[in-house]
Amino acid sequence: MTHLPKFSAALLHPRYWLTWLGIGALWLMVQLPYPVIYRVGTSMGRLSMRLMKRRARIAYRNLELCFPDMSETERHQRVVKNFESVGMGLMETGMAWFWSDRRIARWTTVTGFEPLRELEAQKKGILLIGVHFLTLEMGARMFGLNWPGIGVYRPNDNPVLDLLQTWGRLRSNKDMLDRKDLKGMVRALKNGDVVWYAPDHDYGPRSSVFVPFFAVEQAATTTGTWMLAKMSKACVVPFVPRRRADGKGYELIMLPPECSPPLDDAETTAAWMNHVVEQCILMAPEQYMWLHRRFKTRPEGVPSRY
């Protein structure tokens, strides 16, 4: 398994004091009652929209590309709600890291786990598809409380945040793997484990194919799903960690397992996977990470979308 970060005295160096201060402030905020956290988080998000103008433009552009028939008014409303989710995403990171199991469970309802138990009895590996919602950290914690699995992650450049991110996720999960550790993922899946995997971001031209995503005909999409499913024979199970619109907690929704995904070639699997990701996003579109430049990689000679 991956060599995970551990605490060392070097993390107390003055260069990290601001990080520790920010973490301390986040810890204090998430001790508040959830309705207060919700109001603070959404308010912070609306404020961040004024400060993160470049990211707001990216969100507008992504929505324009994916939903060309959406009206300007609706697009603006969607971006405002999306930034409210950005603010809540920060708070939810603190909640996922610092809340007790009991408090997480109190604010979570879970549906769709029964088919997964059947797969567990058959000792089938599960490739758990986690879309990049802004509830991502809460989703990992909520899922782990019900079924500890193995997370796939990119180590953070800040070693303090890397340590806390890993510690927080391991509070309710078994282990973590670097997203580049394909062999480790396949091994875990063959052993009947649950491996969390996110195939919906643009990771660059390497190991990617161009397939449709919403209204974008050529979206760079990772071939990782094809390789993992083909090599491990695991079942593919998408899930959606959705924040309730009434501010009363979260829903962890497991979608039906697919144990015979289309694996003819990388393009076929990627196109199918994008369609599944679309279905997940439409279950909570304002909570998706629209701030990411999803379409930055273009076929050679094709101009930038941004």
FIMIVO-428581 format. One line per 5 residues: number of its first residue (from 1); their letters; for each residue x, y, z of N, C-alpha, C, O. Coordinates in steps of 0.02 Angstrom, whole numbers, m for minus. Layout:
REM FIMIVO-428581
NUM> A> X:Y:Z:X:Y:Z:X:Y:Z:X:Y:Z | ...
This chain:
REM FIMIVO-428581
1> MTHLP> 42:m59:0:0:0:0:44:63:0:105:60:11 | 12:120:m13:47:183:m15:78:201:52:48:187:105 | 137:231:52:167:256:113:132:321:131:145:373:100 | 89:320:181:48:377:199:87:426:242:133:406:277 | 69:490:240:105:541:278:96:531:354:44:508:377
6> KFSAA> 148:548:391:145:544:464:168:610:493:205:649:461 | 146:623:555:165:686:587:240:686:603:269:635:623 | 270:745:594:340:754:613:348:826:638:307:869:624 | 402:837:676:414:904:703:421:957:649:409:1016:661 | 441:936:589:450:983:534:385:1019:516:386:1074:489
11> LLHPR> 329:987:531:264:1018:515:247:1076:562:198:1111:550 | 287:1086:614:277:1142:660:320:1203:640:321:1253:676 | 355:1198:584:396:1254:560:352:1315:549:294:1309:530 | 378:1375:561:338:1437:553:305:1444:485:253:1477:479 | 333:1413:433:303:1420:366:232:1389:365:192:1404:320
16> YWLTW> 218:1344:413:153:1311:414:106:1340:467:51:1314:476 | 126:1392:502:85:1418:556:17:1444:531:m34:1434:563 | 18:1477:473:m46:1502:446:m93:1444:428:m153:1448:438 | m64:1390:403:m105:1331:388:m136:1303:451:m196:1288:452 | m96:1295:504:m121:1270:568:m174:1317:596:m224:1294:625
21> LGIGA> m164:1382:588:m213:1431:613:m279:1423:576:m332:1425:606 | m275:1415:510:m336:1406:470:m372:1342:489:m433:1341:493 | m334:1288:501:m364:1225:521:m398:1232:589:m452:1206:600 | m366:1269:634:m396:1281:700:m461:1320:695:m509:1304:729 | m462:1370:651:m523:1409:641:m578:1365:612:m637:1371:631
26> LWLMV> m560:1321:565:m609:1276:535:m637:1228:588:m697:1215:589 | m593:1202:630:m615:1157:684:m666:1192:729:m717:1162:747 | m653:1255:746:m699:1293:789:m766:1302:754:m819:1294:786 | m765:1319:690:m828:1332:654:m872:1271:650:m933:1276:654 | m842:1212:641:m883:1152:633:m907:1124:699:m941:1073:700
31> QLPYP> m890:1157:755:m920:1139:819:m989:1171:827:m1027:1153:872 | m1006:1218:783:m1071:1252:786:m1126:1203:766:m1112:1153:734 | m1189:1219:784:m1245:1178:760:m1247:1178:684:m1230:1228:652 | m1269:1122:655:m1268:1117:581:m1308:1173:547:m1283:1199:497 | m1368:1192:570:m1403:1247:536:m1363:1312:533:m1368:1350:484
36> VIYRV> m1322:1324:585:m1279:1384:584:m1222:1374:535:m1205:1419:497 | m1192:1315:535:m1139:1299:487:m1165:1309:416:m1129:1336:373 | m1226:1286:403:m1255:1293:336:m1261:1366:316:m1245:1384:259 | m1285:1408:361:m1292:1479:344:m1225:1512:334:m1216:1552:288 | m1177:1495:377:m1110:1524:371:m1077:1501:305:m1047:1542:269
41> GTSMG> m1081:1437:291:m1049:1410:231:m1077:1439:167:m1039:1459:123 | m1143:1442:161:m1172:1469:100:m1157:1544:92:m1148:1569:37 | m1155:1580:149:m1139:1651:146:m1066:1662:124:m1052:1706:84 | m1022:1620:151:m951:1623:130:m945:1609:55:m904:1639:21 | m985:1562:31:m983:1545:m40:m1004:1602:m84:m972:1616:m135
46> RLSMR> m1057:1637:m65:m1079:1694:m105:m1026:1749:m106:m1016:1782:m157 | m993:1758:m49:m939:1807:m46:m880:1786:m90:m850:1827:m124 | m865:1721:m90:m808:1697:m129:m819:1706:m204:m771:1712:m242 | m883:1708:m225:m897:1719:m296:m871:1787:m320:m851:1795:m377 | m872:1836:m275:m846:1902:m292:m770:1903:m293:m739:1942:m329
51> LMKRR> m740:1861:m252:m667:1860:m246:m634:1814:m297:m577:1826:m317 | m669:1761:m318:m641:1711:m363:m671:1720:m433:m704:1676:m460 | m659:1779:m462:m691:1796:m525:m670:1751:m582:m709:1735:m626 | m607:1731:m582:m583:1686:m635:m620:1619:m631:m641:1592:m682 | m627:1592:m570:m662:1529:m562:m736:1535:m580:m766:1489:m607
56> ARIAY> m764:1593:m566:m834:1605:m584:m842:1604:m660:m891:1576:m686 | m794:1633:m696:m797:1633:m769:m791:1561:m796:m825:1543:m844 | m748:1521:m764:m741:1451:m785:m807:1413:m774:m828:1374:m817 | m839:1425:m717:m903:1392:m703:m956:1412:m755:m992:1369:m780 | m960:1476:m770:m1007:1500:m821:m993:1465:m888:m1039:1442:m922
61> RNLEL> m929:1462:m906:m910:1433:m971:m926:1359:m973:m951:1335:m1024 | m912:1323:m920:m927:1251:m919:m1002:1239:m927:m1023:1194:m964 | m1042:1278:m893:m1115:1270:m898:m1139:1288:m969:m1184:1256:m996 | m1107:1339:m998:m1125:1359:m1066:m1109:1303:m1116:m1147:1290:m1162 | m1051:1270:m1106:m1031:1216:m1151:m1074:1154:m1141:m1094:1122:m1190
66> CFPDM> m1089:1137:m1079:m1126:1076:m1064:m1201:1083:m1077:m1234:1035:m1098 | m1228:1143:m1065:m1300:1154:m1072:m1313:1216:m1115:m1333:1268:m1089 | m1300:1212:m1179:m1305:1271:m1223:m1375:1300:m1227:m1383:1358:m1244 | m1426:1261:m1210:m1495:1286:m1213:m1517:1319:m1148:m1572:1346:m1144 | m1475:1318:m1098:m1492:1349:m1034:m1493:1425:m1041:m1448:1453:m1072
71> SETER> m1543:1458:m1013:m1548:1530:m1018:m1494:1564:m976:m1467:1534:m930 | m1478:1626:m993:m1428:1663:m956:m1448:1671:m883:m1407:1667:m838 | m1513:1683:m871:m1537:1691:m802:m1528:1627:m763:m1504:1628:m706 | m1546:1571:m793:m1540:1507:m759:m1466:1490:m747:m1449:1463:m694 | m1424:1507:m795:m1352:1493:m787:m1324:1534:m729:m1284:1508:m689
76> HQRVV> m1344:1597:m724:m1321:1639:m668:m1344:1611:m601:m1305:1608:m554 | m1407:1590:m598:m1432:1561:m536:m1395:1497:m517:m1381:1485:m459 | m1378:1458:m568:m1342:1396:m556:m1272:1410:m528:m1248:1376:m483 | m1239:1462:m555:m1172:1479:m532:m1174:1505:m460:m1131:1488:m420 | m1224:1546:m445:m1230:1572:m376:m1239:1514:m327:m1206:1511:m276
81> KNFES> m1283:1467:m344:m1294:1408:m301:m1230:1366:m297:m1215:1336:m245 | m1194:1363:m352:m1132:1325:m353:m1081:1355:m305:m1045:1318:m271 | m1077:1421:m303:m1030:1452:m256:m1052:1445:m184:m1011:1443:m139 | m1117:1442:m173:m1141:1427:m105:m1114:1358:m85:m1096:1347:m28 | m1114:1312:m133:m1087:1245:m120:m1012:1246:m110:m985:1205:m73
86> VGMGL> m977:1293:m142:m905:1300:m131:m892:1317:m57:m849:1288:m25 | m931:1365:m31:m923:1383:39:m940:1325:85:m905:1313:134 | m994:1290:69:m1012:1232:109:m961:1176:102:m950:1138:150 | m930:1171:44:m879:1119:34:m821:1127:83:m794:1078:108 | m802:1190:97:m750:1203:147:m773:1180:216:m737:1146:251
91> METGM> m834:1199:234:m860:1179:299:m867:1103:304:m852:1073:355 | m889:1073:249:m898:1000:249:m831:963:254:m829:907:280 | m778:993:229:m712:963:238:m696:959:313:m673:908:337 | m709:1014:348:m699:1013:421:m745:964:456:m724:930:503 | m807:961:434:m854:914:464:m831:842:454:m833:801:500
96> AWFWS> m808:827:392:m786:759:377:m724:740:418:m717:682:439 | m681:788:429:m619:774:466:m630:771:541:m599:730:576 | m674:814:567:m675:824:640:m740:802:674:m740:794:735 | m794:791:638:m855:770:671:m848:697:695:m810:658:666 | m885:681:748:m887:612:771:m929:569:724:m969:596:686
101> DRRIA> m920:504:728:m961:458:688:m1035:469:702:m1076:469:657 | m1051:478:766:m1121:487:785:m1152:549:753:m1209:547:731 | m1114:603:752:m1141:664:723:m1149:659:647:m1197:683:619 | m1101:627:615:m1107:615:543:m1170:574:528:m1209:592:484 | m1179:520:565:m1236:476:554:m1302:512:566:m1351:499:532
106> RWTTV> m1303:557:614:m1365:593:631:m1391:634:572:m1451:641:563 | m1345:661:532:m1364:706:478:m1363:671:410:m1364:705:358 | m1360:605:409:m1355:568:346:m1410:516:339:m1424:479:387 | m1441:513:281:m1485:457:263:m1452:419:205:m1422:449:161 | m1459:353:207:m1424:310:159:m1474:266:122:m1519:238:153
111> TGFEP> m1466:261:55:m1510:218:16:m1468:179:m35:m1418:205:m61 | m1488:117:m50:m1459:79:m104:m1401:34:m87:m1366:12:m132 | m1390:20:m22:m1333:m22:m3:m1346:m97:m10:m1299:m136:m12 | m1410:m117:m14:m1426:m189:m14:m1390:m227:m70:m1362:m280:m56 | m1391:m203:m133:m1356:m241:m186:m1281:m248:m174:m1250:m297:m195
116> LRELE> m1252:m200:m138:m1180:m203:m124:m1165:m259:m75:m1112:m291:m79 | m1210:m272:m29:m1200:m326:19:m1200:m394:m17:m1164:m440:3 | m1241:m398:m69:m1242:m460:m108:m1175:m470:m144:m1150:m526:m148 | m1147:m415:m169:m1082:m420:m202:m1027:m439:m152:m981:m476:m168 | m1033:m412:m92:m985:m429:m39:m986:m503:m24:m934:m535:m15
121> AQKKG> m1047:m532:m22:m1053:m603:m8:m1022:m645:m63:m999:m701:m51 | m1021:m618:m124:m991:m652:m181:m916:m638:m188:m883:m663:m233 | m891:m597:m140:m820:m577:m140:m800:m541:m204:m744:m548:m229 | m847:m501:m230:m834:m461:m290:m804:m394:m271:m827:m361:m224 | m752:m373:m306:m724:m307:m296:m772:m254:m321:m810:m266:m368
126> ILLIG> m771:m196:m290:m816:m141:m309:m775:m79:m326:m740:m52:m284 | m780:m58:m389:m750:5:m411:m802:59:m398:m849:68:m437 | m793:96:m343:m842:145:m321:m829:211:m357:m778:243:m346 | m877:231:m399:m868:292:m439:m892:352:m399:m952:361:m388 | m844:393:m378:m860:454:m342:m848:515:m386:m791:533:m401
131> VHFLT> m902:547:m406:m898:607:m448:m873:665:m406:m884:666:m345 | m840:714:m437:m813:771:m400:m867:821:m380:m871:876:m407 | m909:800:m333:m954:848:m302:m916:888:m250:m863:866:m226 | m942:946:m232:m911:986:m180:m921:955:m111:m891:978:m62 | m964:905:m107:m974:866:m46:m926:807:m43:m937:761:m4
136> LEMGA> m873:808:m82:m829:750:m90:m803:723:m24:m805:663:m12 | m778:767:20:m749:743:83:m803:712:127:m792:660:158 | m861:743:130:m916:715:169:m938:648:139:m954:601:176 | m938:644:73:m957:582:40:m912:524:59:m935:469:73 | m846:537:61:m798:485:80:m810:463:152:m806:403:167
141> RMFGL> m823:511:196:m833:494:267:m899:456:276:m901:406:312 | m952:480:244:m1017:447:251:m1015:375:225:m1042:330:256 | m983:366:167:m980:299:139:m939:253:186:m959:197:199 | m883:278:210:m840:238:252:m873:217:317:m858:163:343 | m918:257:343:m954:238:404:m998:177:391:m1009:137:436
146> NWPGI> m1024:171:330:m1067:115:314:m1029:55:287:m1050:m2:294 | m972:70:254:m933:17:224:m862:41:213:m848:72:161 | m816:28:258:m747:53:250:m715:26:186:m717:m34:172 | m687:71:147:m655:52:84:m586:83:78:m556:103:128 | m562:86:17:m495:114:3:m503:175:m42:m533:171:m95
151> GVYRP> m477:231:m19:m481:293:m57:m424:301:m105:m368:278:m92 | m437:334:m162:m385:351:m211:m377:426:m209:m426:463:m216 | m316:450:m201:m308:522:m191:m244:548:m224:m199:509:m242 | m241:614:m231:m180:647:m252:m149:681:m192:m182:724:m161 | m88:664:m173:m57:695:m114:m57:771:m121:m42:798:m174
156> NDNPV> m73:805:m66:m75:878:m66:m4:906:m63:39:878:m30 | 7:962:m98:74:992:m99:93:1020:m31:152:1024:m14 | 43:1040:9:56:1064:76:57:1003:124:5:971:131 | 113:988:155:118:927:195:71:925:255:50:872:277 | 53:984:282:6:986:338:m63:966:314:m97:925:346
161> LDLLQ> m84:994:258:m150:976:231:m150:904:208:m201:869:214 | m94:881:181:m89:810:160:m99:764:219:m135:714:214 | m68:780:275:m75:740:335:m147:740:360:m175:687:375 | m177:799:364:m245:804:391:m296:772:344:m343:740:366 | m285:781:279:m330:751:229:m329:675:237:m381:642:237
166> TWGRL> m270:647:243:m263:574:249:m292:550:315:m329:501:317 | m275:585:369:m302:566:435:m378:569:436:m411:524:462 | m406:624:407:m479:631:406:m513:576:368:m565:550:389 | m486:557:310:m517:506:269:m510:437:300:m553:393:291 | m455:426:336:m445:361:366:m483:351:431:m481:298:462
171> RSNKD> m519:403:453:m560:395:513:m614:343:502:m636:310:549 | m636:335:440:m689:286:427:m675:243:366:m720:210:340 | m613:242:343:m595:199:287:m532:158:303:m497:172:352 | m519:109:261:m466:60:275:m396:83:256:m348:72:293 | m391:116:198:m325:134:174:m332:186:119:m388:201:97
176> MLDRK> m275:213:96:m274:261:42:m221:239:m9:m170:211:9 | m235:253:m72:m188:238:m126:m177:300:m168:m224:337:m182 | m116:311:m189:m101:364:m237:m137:348:m302:m140:291:m323 | m165:399:m333:m205:388:m394:m163:359:m451:m191:334:m500 | m97:362:m446:m53:334:m497:m38:260:m485:m8:227:m527
181> DLKGM> m60:234:m428:m44:165:m409:m96:117:m439:m137:89:m402 | m93:108:m504:m141:64:m538:m137:m8:m513:m188:m40:m503 | m76:m33:m503:m68:m102:m480:m99:m112:m412:m130:m163:m399 | m90:m63:m368:m119:m68:m301:m194:m70:m303:m226:m106:m265 | m224:m29:m347:m297:m28:m354:m323:m95:m380:m372:m122:m354
186> VRALK> m291:m121:m431:m312:m185:m460:m306:m240:m408:m350:m283:m402 | m251:m241:m371:m241:m292:m319:m297:m289:m267:m323:m341:m247 | m314:m228:m245:m366:m221:m195:m434:m244:m222:m472:m277:m186 | m449:m227:m284:m513:m248:m314:m516:m324:m321:m569:m354:m308 | m462:m354:m341:m461:m427:m347:m469:m462:m280:m492:m519:m276
191> NGDVV> m450:m426:m226:m457:m453:m159:m527:m442:m131:m541:m460:m74 | m571:m413:m172:m640:m403:m150:m652:m338:m112:m703:m331:m79 | m604:m291:m116:m612:m227:m81:m654:m178:m121:m669:m188:m179 | m672:m124:m86:m705:m66:m118:m651:m14:m130:m617:7:m83 | m644:8:m192:m594:60:m209:m630:120:m238:m664:115:m289
196> WYAPD> m622:177:m204:m654:239:m226:m613:269:m284:m552:275:m279 | m647:288:m338:m612:313:m397:m654:368:m431:m715:360:m439 | m621:422:m451:m656:478:m483:m632:486:m555:m575:507:m565 | m673:471:m605:m651:473:m675:m674:535:m713:m671:536:m775 | m698:587:m678:m735:640:m712:m696:704:m724:m723:751:m753
201> HDYGP> m633:709:m702:m594:770:m714:m550:761:m776:m538:706:m800 | m526:818:m801:m479:819:m857:m408:813:m828:m383:860:m798 | m377:754:m837:m311:742:m809:m255:750:m861:m199:728:m850 | m272:783:m917:m221:794:m968:m223:742:m1023:m261:694:m1020 | m181:751:m1074:m185:707:m1134:m160:636:m1122:m180:591:m1159
206> RSSVF> m118:626:m1073:m90:560:m1061:m144:513:m1033:m179:530:m986 | m150:454:m1063:m199:404:m1042:m271:432:m1043:m311:418:m999 | m286:471:m1095:m353:498:m1103:m377:486:m1174:m337:476:m1220 | m442:486:m1183:m473:482:m1249:m525:538:m1253:m547:564:m1202 | m545:556:m1314:m594:609:m1323:m662:578:m1340:m671:547:m1392
211> VPFFA> m709:588:m1294:m776:561:m1301:m826:613:m1277:m806:661:m1244 | m891:606:m1293:m941:656:m1273:m951:661:m1198:m946:611:m1162 | m965:722:m1176:m984:735:m1107:m1035:792:m1108:m1018:849:m1125 | m1098:777:m1092:m1153:824:m1102:m1151:847:m1175:m1149:805:m1220 | m1152:913:m1188:m1155:936:m1257:m1086:944:m1289:m1081:963:m1347
216> VEQAA> m1033:929:m1253:m965:934:m1279:m947:868:m1313:m945:816:m1280 | m934:871:m1378:m922:809:m1416:m854:778:m1402:m848:717:m1403 | m804:819:m1387:m736:792:m1377:m709:815:m1310:m674:865:m1305 | m726:778:m1258:m703:793:m1190:m649:742:m1171:m660:682:m1173 | m590:767:m1152:m536:723:m1132:m558:684:m1070:m575:714:m1019
221> TTTGT> m557:618:m1075:m583:575:m1022:m532:519:m1007:m506:488:m1054 | m519:507:m944:m469:457:m925:m489:387:m948:m548:369:m950 | m438:349:m966:m449:278:m983:m443:233:m922:m445:172:m927 | m436:264:m863:m426:226:m802:m483:178:m786:m471:122:m763 | m545:199:m798:m602:156:m783:m597:92:m824:m608:37:m798
226> WMLAK> m581:99:m888:m574:41:m933:m520:m6:m908:m530:m67:m904 | m462:22:m890:m406:m20:m868:m422:m56:m803:m410:m115:m796 | m450:m19:m755:m465:m49:m690:m518:m103:m695:m511:m157:m667 | m573:m88:m730:m628:m136:m736:m606:m198:m775:m624:m254:m759 | m567:m187:m828:m545:m243:m870:m496:m288:m834:m500:m349:m840
231> MSKAC> m450:m259:m796:m398:m298:m762:m424:m332:m698:m398:m384:m679 | m473:m301:m666:m494:m327:m601:m559:m367:m603:m574:m406:m558 | m599:m357:m657:m665:m389:m663:m712:m366:m606:m758:m402:m587 | m700:m306:m581:m741:m280:m526:m808:m253:m552:m815:m238:m612 | m856:m247:m507:m919:m215:m523:m911:m139:m515:m876:m116:m469
236> VVPFV> m942:m101:m559:m939:m28:m556:m1001:m2:m521:m1057:m17:m541 | m991:37:m467:m1047:62:m428:m1040:137:m417:m997:159:m379 | m1082:178:m451:m1080:250:m439:m1118:267:m375:m1164:232:m354 | m1098:322:m344:m1136:347:m286:m1137:423:m285:m1093:456:m312 | m1190:450:m254:m1200:522:m251:m1208:544:m179:m1257:525:m146
241> PRRRA> m1161:584:m152:m1169:614:m85:m1201:683:m94:m1167:731:m111 | m1266:688:m82:m1303:748:m99:m1324:787:m37:m1354:759:9 | m1308:851:m36:m1332:895:17:m1406:912:6:m1425:932:m49 | m1446:904:56:m1517:917:48:m1530:992:40:m1498:1033:73 | m1575:1009:m5:m1589:1079:m21:m1620:1117:38:m1615:1178:41
246> DGKGY> m1651:1081:84:m1683:1114:141:m1634:1127:199:m1655:1150:252 | m1570:1112:188:m1521:1125:240:m1526:1077:299:m1503:1093:354 | m1555:1018:288:m1565:971:344:m1523:908:337:m1544:853:356 | m1464:915:308:m1419:858:307:m1403:832:238:m1404:869:189 | m1389:767:234:m1360:737:174:m1394:671:157:m1421:636:199
251> ELIML> m1392:656:92:m1415:591:67:m1356:556:34:m1322:586:m8 | m1344:495:53:m1293:453:21:m1331:403:m22:m1361:356:4 | m1328:412:m88:m1369:372:m133:m1325:327:m175:m1282:350:m212 | m1334:262:m168:m1297:212:m207:m1337:196:m270:m1396:178:m265 | m1307:203:m328:m1340:184:m390:m1330:110:m403:m1286:79:m374
256> PPECS> m1372:80:m446:m1367:8:m458:m1298:m13:m484:m1268:22:m525 | m1272:m70:m460:m1207:m95:m483:m1210:m116:m557:m1262:m139:m581 | m1154:m108:m591:m1147:m133:m660:m1088:m181:m660:m1030:m160:m657 | m1103:m246:m663:m1050:m297:m660:m1028:m320:m730:m982:m360:m735 | m1060:m294:m782:m1039:m310:m851:m1035:m245:m891:m1071:m238:m940
261> PPLDD> m991:m199:m871:m986:m136:m908:m957:m148:m977:m923:m198:m989 | m971:m102:m1024:m944:m110:m1092:m868:m99:m1092:m845:m44:m1076 | m830:m150:m1109:m757:m147:m1105:m724:m164:m1172:m667:m187:m1173 | m759:m152:m1227:m732:m168:m1293:m666:m132:m1306:m618:m160:m1332 | m665:m68:m1288:m604:m27:m1296:m610:33:m1250:m663:45:m1220
266> AETTA> m556:71:m1245:m554:128:m1198:m606:180:m1214:m637:208:m1169 | m617:194:m1279:m666:245:m1298:m737:225:m1279:m775:266:m1253 | m754:162:m1290:m821:138:m1273:m834:144:m1199:m887:167:m1178 | m786:122:m1159:m794:126:m1086:m797:198:m1062:m838:214:m1019 | m754:241:m1089:m753:311:m1068:m819:346:m1085:m844:385:m1045
271> AWMNH> m846:332:m1145:m910:363:m1164:m966:339:m1117:m1008:379:m1096 | m966:274:m1102:m1016:247:m1056:m1008:278:m987:m1057:297:m955 | m946:284:m963:m933:312:m897:m955:384:m893:m983:405:m843 | m943:423:m946:m965:493:m946:m1041:498:m942:m1067:543:m909 | m1075:452:m974:m1149:452:m970:m1171:439:m898:m1219:470:m874
276> VVEQC> m1138:393:m864:m1154:379:m794:m1139:441:m751:m1179:459:m708 | m1082:473:m763:m1064:534:m726:m1117:588:m738:m1135:623:m691 | m1141:595:m799:m1193:644:m813:m1255:631:m770:m1284:677:m742 | m1275:568:m765:m1334:550:m724:m1323:570:m652:m1368:596:m619 | m1262:558:m627:m1247:578:m558:m1251:653:m549:m1281:678:m502
281> ILMAP> m1219:690:m595:m1219:763:m589:m1289:792:m589:m1304:838:m552 | m1333:765:m631:m1400:791:m637:m1442:779:m574:m1495:807:m566 | m1417:736:m529:m1451:725:m465:m1437:782:m416:m1473:789:m367 | m1384:821:m428:m1367:878:m385:m1323:926:m425:m1266:937:m406 | m1349:955:m479:m1306:993:m525:m1272:1054:m494:m1217:1073:m515
286> EQYMW> m1304:1085:m445:m1275:1144:m415:m1218:1127:m368:m1181:1171:m346 | m1210:1062:m352:m1158:1041:m305:m1097:1011:m339:m1051:987:m306 | m1096:1013:m406:m1039:985:m443:m983:1037:m446:m995:1097:m440 | m922:1014:m456:m864:1057:m458:m856:1089:m528:m811:1072:m565 | m901:1135:m543:m899:1169:m608:m840:1216:m614:m826:1240:m669
291> LHRRF> m805:1230:m560:m749:1277:m561:m686:1247:m593:m639:1282:m610 | m687:1181:m602:m630:1147:m633:m632:1155:m709:m686:1151:m738 | m574:1167:m740:m572:1174:m813:m578:1104:m845:m528:1074:m866 | m639:1080:m847:m652:1012:m869:m631:1000:m941:m615:943:m960 | m629:1052:m982:m616:1044:m1054:m552:1079:m1076:m548:1105:m1131
296> KTRPE> m502:1081:m1031:m440:1116:m1047:m399:1078:m1099:m364:1110:m1140 | m401:1012:m1099:m363:972:m1147:m403:965:m1211:m461:943:m1209 | m373:983:m1267:m408:982:m1331:m369:938:m1380:m308:931:m1373 | m402:909:m1430:m366:874:m1482:m315:920:m1515:m325:981:m1517 | m262:892:m1541:m209:933:m1572:m238:976:m1627:m273:952:m1672
301> GVPSR> m221:1041:m1624:m244:1089:m1674:m312:1119:m1661:m334:1163:m1699 | m346:1097:m1609:m413:1124:m1592:m404:1178:m1540:m371:1167:m1490 | m434:1238:m1550:m424:1294:m1503:m454:1280:m1434:m497:1237:m1425 | m428:1318:m1385:m450:1311:m1316:m524:1329:m1308:m550:1373:m1342 | m557:1295:m1264:m627:1310:m1248:m633:1371:m1201:m687:1398:m1192
306> Y> m576:1391:m1172:m578:1445:m1123:m543:1508:m1149:m540:1558:m1113
